[in-house]
Amino acid sequence: MDLKEYFSLVFSDYTLRTITLGTAILGAICGMLGSFAVLRKQSLLGDAISHAALPGIALAFMITGTKDTNLLLLGALVSGLIGTFWIRGIITKTHLKSDTALGLVLSLFFGFGMLLLTFIQKQPNANQAGLDKYLFGQAATLVEKDVTLMAIVTGICLVVLLLFWKEFKILLFDADYTKTLGFNTRFIDILITFFIVLAIVLGLQTVGVVLMSAMLLAPAAAARQWTNRLSVMILLAAVFGAFSGVLGTAISASQNNLSTGPVIVLVASVFVLFSFIFSPGRGVLFKQVRFWQNRRDLKLQKTLQFMFDIAKTHEDISHPHAIKILNNFQGFAKTSLKEMEEKNWVKVQGQEWSLTQDGYNAAENLYKQ
Amino acid sequence: MEDRKIAVRVDDLTVAYNYKPVLWDIDLTIPESVLMAIVGPNGAGKSTLIKAILGIIEPIAGSVTIYDKPYEKQRKLVAYVPQKGSVDWDFPTTALDVVMMGTYGKLGWIKRPGQKEKKASLEALEKVGMLPFKNRQISQLSGGQQQRVFLARALVQDAAIYFMDEPFQGVDATTEIAIINILKELRKAGKTVIVVHHDLQTVPEYFDWVTFLNVKKIATGPVKDIFNDDNLTKTYGINYKVAVNK
């Protein structure tokens, strides 16, 4: 199946449609909530939470013995939330920095999770295989029930986001100030964190524990490059996330042996790379272009100023002078001279230049503002 | 002077990080309609005092009343200007948007700001001379302009008492004069303004009330009565005659 075939099948083929819809919704909700994580400088929180979810999945399986996704994800949610509270507890109770707390919780929970997984795999139980799909994700296992759950959670998240938009925004920008206004900042904080945990847990089946944080961060990081408005950023992040989901699924479905989760993450990373280079306001490319432009303008102005200083000393401002005397400007004179000639600021005749009235006026106004 | 109402009363306020007291048993009575400087050396707990009064930091003991009622019930009477460096100015928002945040407290939960709030915010921007920059992304403002935006955000709260954490830090002379003029106007309008301040030289010129702080409260009162060498020496531990020989 090539890409073209994929897009012709995506609306008719049930499995393809389910998976595509699932990854699109997942990308959108992760993009939205990832914006919050990025703006709160909690980029690594997602990584810690997703790893912290692993033992929950294993324990849920050991207790219930079923592989029902919803039950396992419930386990993931509980252990993800416990991990989150531990992180907050470590930060407030000890004087360790947040990166240390994140690293500790991440490795502790992930280690425990891996231990449980290997233990489960050694059990004589026909049902045990397949739990390791939560490590790297397996989009192909998505069924309609999973997608419906994702859609419901995304819908609730959207309603909460719209309802508490003002509170979220002010907390993200200035938490202390928010407190003085009388808002319960802990409640807003817990609300945001809870939804981030929820989004991560939803993505485990598709993208997996290991790569989940990229789903949160990449669309948000890309979106930040294109706008200076929070609402637009969150919208863009959702769009980028959804597109990464769809494109990633398309690419992995049209090739053999390409796992969907990693491909989605790679597509999202391409969005990031593209945005870092080509965004007009913050991109590397346009920054460099603006730098060159400024330098050229400055060179031109410097030469004009020099000419003006010479012309001033003569009765006739258009008295011709040798081009040679401009060579103080280390070879910049030639292009600058050409440009000035085009602007009709100077006349060049042979090896001599003379300032025009226009050029004189322009020079006079150069530093007056 | 004596029949002035008490705007802020702090009783036995103690704050400690890691068992080490940062503020020790602070009693403070601030009358209405003064422009008060809190001065003291680095680490004296000046910012902490403001934050503890505003409930941003939890004190281990003590109480705060605003116009004789507990602070928690009087939040709408209080506005706060945090230190400029306490937020990330690369946040995706505009100057006007930041000022509008000052209206959120009175709006309460969920309700969005409307035309009325926008008008008030524009007026506040105008007052601090930032109206031409209302749509500017906040990272593209200079340090002084960012400080003015923060001031405008507090002004739009239309409070009775203003707490400001080093509003003159890193601003140029023009901005400093613009800000102090606004603060003096606030005092004239009967508001109480409390400022964490670093520059001892300008205290007599800018303020009419002063609190000396160094973990404990050293002294508090009118500048003309208590801003003297004795209190400065007690607070800073060295002779400050040279610094304030005006």
Interface residues (C-beta under 8 A of the other chain):
Chain A: L39 K41 H95 L163 F164 W165 K166 E167 K169 I170 L172 F173 D174 D176 Y177 T178 K179 T180 L181 G182 F183 R224 T227 N228 R229 L230 V232 M233
Chain B: N18 K51 L54 G55 I56 R75 K76 V78 Y80 P82 S86 V87 D88 F91 P92 T93 T94 V98 M101 Y104 G105 L107 G108 W109 I110 K111 R112 P113 Q137 R153 Q157
